[in-house]
Amino acid sequence: MSPDPQRAEGGLRLPAPALSHDEAVAAARAIAPRLAAYAAEADRLRTLPAEAVRLLDEARLFDVLTPRVWGGGGLGFATALLTTEELSRGCASVGWLRAVMGGNTWAVAQFPVEARQEVFSAASSRVALQLKLAGPPAPRVPGGYLLRGMWGRFCSGIDHAEWIVAGVSAPPAPGAGPEPHVVLLPQERTVGIDDWHTSGLRGTGSRSFTVPELLVPEHRVLPLSALDPVNPSPHGRPRTVPYRMAFAAVGTVALAGVLLGAARAALDGYAGSLGSGGGTGRLDVSALTATVDTARALLLADLETLAVSSAPGGTPEERARMRRDIAYAGTRCREVVNAVYEASGSAVIYDDAPVQRIWRDANAAAQHPAFDLRRWGATPS
């Protein structure tokens, strides 16, 4: 399809008409079987093959949350959740990277316009995430902020990203104490560490990196508080529903889609093994499927509540319920995957058994703090 002749903010050219919610979910569903064919290779490489990344680019699934004015889909967190679920049914590592990298464009869209232009001018907006860089606070210096001797771990998507959104501690003004900020780092200015040797989600390539020394200009720095709609945005934020959401509440909801998709993939594999005479037939597949359906419905209901909330970003109770239900959904889906693994017979221990990889991926994903019910299970009184 040829580009739209209209120009977006900052002179960027808009791409073909944006996908609708249903079209985006259908696109993810359509490419999931092809991505499943790369899952074993991704596991071996410890990163996604280039062809798998190309499929995501062509389907425009990294830009689900990117505002339309910047060439994205302008869709919401429900679309992010469901496209991640569909992709994870083919390969959990693919789903994880769509969830993480596709979520970062939501943050970039709230940076200064110059930073948005830098990121969204590329054919695909692949942005990796480092929640918090270890190291000393970044001092203000003439021209920006100086990062020196910092390092990060679990940087999902770094192999395929042009940019990294990273958390740092930095003073908001000269003479002020350090506060949490997010910065945009050019991936090429970081030094990678080949340490991604893990039990699961191997295809995410979530390796560590260092930042020996880097001057980050002012336009690539944003106070973390600016990502909460209860606070004014220093550079303006899009006026669509996703930007009425708070990162603290919905920042990990798409990751739950990884476990939804992994649970469905495990049930698919179990049904296939029964058909070939390889399973034991001990599981109540209908009940387990209902568990996954219920987890998904709970998350979609919470997102709808936040979308129409009378409070920017949701009330404290609504935010807490969202975080709790993300943890609940992930926990229940992990249990579904584990139940399938335990019922799949002795052959499941072989590396070429797809259910084994699904089991490893699901349990690796569920180790994320977002799925710790002990942490998020309580709601405020």
Order of alpha helices (4+ residues) and beta strands (2+ residues): alpha-alpha-alpha-alpha-alpha-alpha-beta-beta-beta-beta-beta-beta-beta-beta-alpha-alpha-alpha-alpha-alpha-alpha
